[in-house]
Amino acid sequence: MSASIRTIAAENVTGAPIKSARRLPKWVITALSLVFVLGLWESFGAQINPLFASYPSEIVRAFWKMMLSGRLPTAFLSSMQPFLAGYFLAALLGIPAGLLLGRSRTFDAAFGIYVIAGYSTPLIALVPLLMIWFGLGFMVKMVIIFLLTFFPICINTWVGVQAVPKTLVEVGTAFCASQSAILRQIVLPAVLPYIMAGLRLGIGKAVIAMVIAEFLTSTSGLGGVIISSANSFRTAEMFVPIIVIMLLAVVLTHLVSVIEHKVAPWQNEITGREGV
């Protein structure tokens, strides 16, 4: 036994590579987890009264019927229009606002309190007022999505700027770099992980806002399908848009992670995370 230990130690000293245990790819673990969960759901869901729950095979049948009738594609497109408009507007305004809050002491003192107050305010309570201002159509849904998405993106960017090491900025200043150059070449690369985290959080907030807006302001879109199916006790049909919304959030979150890996490849090396 001691000889084996000495052999291993000798290999380490000489620099010979040591084989590590082979690990399963992440997608395999995810697939196995999904198969396990869906199998349990299928087994136990079929024994429950269909008025109270459903199960995967029945939901797939309902999905296929709704696709053939055109009901689901129409609702999906109706939901995606305000969703994309509100989300991209929140990102377009939230990221620059967060950069200004983090870089400018005056801007922070003047407007930081309003950002914190807006994030802490239960914006759902303002929906009746927003309905009066913007009506019941596309505009009010876009505004609700924008308001719930803007603050997490802005605050994450703000926090990221404040977390930039002071020494990095001082190095740029010592080399007589302009403020715009410091922002572009030092601050932005350091803040990118925070911005991407804010965009990922914003996706979840935008999805929630989209459903809330459709629940409260109209009966169109995926939220409208959920309400009408629930009122008619068509439980399998009710689960279809819910799962579509979940898959939408997962796909968009993964897309942001892919973009992060492309624009900030050094982040995975710094943190030791595996690439997407």
N, C-alpha and C positions, 0 to 999 in steps of 0.2 A: 504493500500500500504506500509506504514511504517512497519507494522507487517511482511509483506512478506520479506522486506529487512532485518529485524532483524532475521528472520528465516534462510535466506540464509547465513547471516553473522555467525549465530550460527553454521550452518553446516560446514562452512569453518573453524571456530575455533576448532570444535571437530574433524576435520580431515575426515569427511564423504566425499566420492567421489562425485564429481559433473559431471554429464553426459555431454559430449561435443556433439556438433551437428555431426551427422553421415555424413561422406564425401564419395563421390563416389570414388571407386578405380581408380588409374591412367589408367589402361588398359581400363576401361569402357569409360573414357573421351576420350582417344585416339581413341577407336573404333567409338564413336559417331562423333568425328571430321572427321574421314576418310569417314564414311557414308555420312556426310553432303557434304564434298568436292567432293567425287565421284558422288554423286547425282547431284550436280550443273554442274559438268563437263559433265555428261551424257546428261543432259537436254539441255545445250547450245552447247556442242560440236557437237551433231548430226545435228545442223542447219548450221554448217560452211562447206564450200567447203572442201571435203576430201583431196584436194591437199595441203591445208594449215594447217590442224589440223585433229585430230582424237578424239575418245571418248572411254571410258573404255570397253564397250562391243565389239567394233570393235578391240581394242587392244588385248583383251582376245582371240578372234577368230584367230587373226594373231599369237599370242603366241602359240596357240594349233597347228596350221599348221606348224610353225617353229620347234616345238618340235617333231612332227610326222616325219618330213623330216630329222631330225637330224642336221639341220643347227645351231640351237641355242645351243644345248649341245656342239657341236664341237667348236663353237666360244667361249663359256664360258670357256671350258677347256683350249683353246689356250690363253685366257687372264689371267686365274688364275695362270698359271705356272710362268710367269715373275712377276706377282703381288705379289704372296706369297714369291718368292725368294727375290725380291727387298725389300719388307717390313720387312721381318725377318732379312735380312742382315743389314738394317738401324737400327732396334731395337738392334741387337746384338752389333753393333759398336757405335751407338748413345748414349746409356745409359752409358756405361763405359767412353766414351769421356766426357759426361756431368759431371760425377762424378769427373773425373780428373780435368776438368776445374774449378769446384767449390771448390775442396779440395786443389789443388796445385797452389800457387801463381806463380810459375815459368811456369807451363803449361799454365795457364791463360794468362800470359804476352807473351808467345811465340806463342801460337796457337789460342787464343781467337779472335784475329783480323781476322783470316782466316775464322773462323766459322761465324762471323757476316757478313763478305764480301760475303761468299758463300750463306748465307740466303738471302742477299739483291740482289744478282745477278739474273737477269732474265734468269734462266737456260734453258728456252725454246730456247733462242737465240743460245745456244750451241748445239742444236740438230743436225744441219748439220755437225758440227765437230765430234760429237759422232757417227754419221752414217758412217763417213769416218773411224773412229777408230775401231768400233765394227760391222759394216755391217748393215743389215736390219732385222736380225732375233731375236732370243730370247735374246741374250746378250745385244743388244742396248736397248731393252725395259726394261730389268731388271736394267740396269745402270740408265736410266732416272727415273724410279720409286725410285730407291735407293737415287739418288741425291735430289729429291724433298721431300723425306720422312725423310732423315737423320737429316736435320737441325732443324725442329721443335721438334723432339724427343730429340736431343742433347741440344738445348737451354732450353727447359722446365726442363730437368734434372739439367742443370747448374744453372738455376734460383732457383730451389728447394733447391739445396745444399747451395746456398748463403742465403736462407731464414731460414735455420735452426737456432734456437736461440743460441746465443753464450754461454749462461749459461749452456745449455745441454752439449755442448762439454767440457766446463770447469769442469763440474761435473765429466765427464769421465776421464779427465786428472788428477783431484784431487785424484781419486781413482786408479791412476797409470795404467789405461787401455792403451793398445797399440793402435796405430793408426788404425790397421786393426779391432780391437774390437770396437773402436769408430765408424768407418765406418759401420760396420756390425750391431751393436746393437743400435746406436743412430742416425746416419745420414740416413741410408737407410729407417728405418721406418718413419722418418719425411719427406723424399723425395718421398715416394711411390705415394702420390696423384699427385705430379707434373709429375712423370714418366708416370702415367696412363693418365693424361691429354695430355701429349706429344704423347702417343700411339694413343689416340683418334683423335688428330689433324693429326697425321701421316696417319691414314686411309683415311681421306678426301684427303690429298695430294697425297697418293698413287693411289687412284681411278682417280683423275684428271690426274696424270702422265701416268697412263695406257692408258687412252683414247687418250691423246695427242700423246703418242708414237705410237699408232696404226693408228692415223690419218696421221702422218707425215712419218712413216717409212715403213708401210706395209698396206695391205688391209685385214689382218687376224684379228681374235678375234672379240670382241663385237664392237670395234671401226670400224672395217672393215664392219660389218653388217650395222652400222649406215650410213656410207659413201655410200655403194652400194644401200641401200634402199632410201636414199635421192636423189641420182642421178637418180633413176628410179621412183621417185615421189610416192613411196609406203609409205605413211606417217604412217599408222598403224604399219607396220613392223619396221619403224624407231623408233617408241616409245617403242617397246618391249625391245631392249637392253638398252635403256635409263632407263627404269623402273627397269630392272634387276640390273643395276649398282647402282641405288638409293637404292634398297632393300639390295643389298650386303653391301653397306656402313652402312646402318641402323643396319643390323644384326651384323656386325663385331664390330661396336661401342658399341652395347648393350652387346656383348660378353666381350669386354674389361671392361665394367662397372661391369659385373658379376664377372670377375676375380678380379677386385679391391675390390669388396665386400668380396670376399673370403680371399684375402691376407692381406687386411687392414680393418677388420670389425670395428675397433675403429673409423675410419674416419666418418662414418655415425652418431655415437654417439656424436662426437665432433661438427660436423656441424649441427646436428639436421635433417639431410636428412633421408627420408624413404629408407629402404633397397630395393635392386633390386628384 
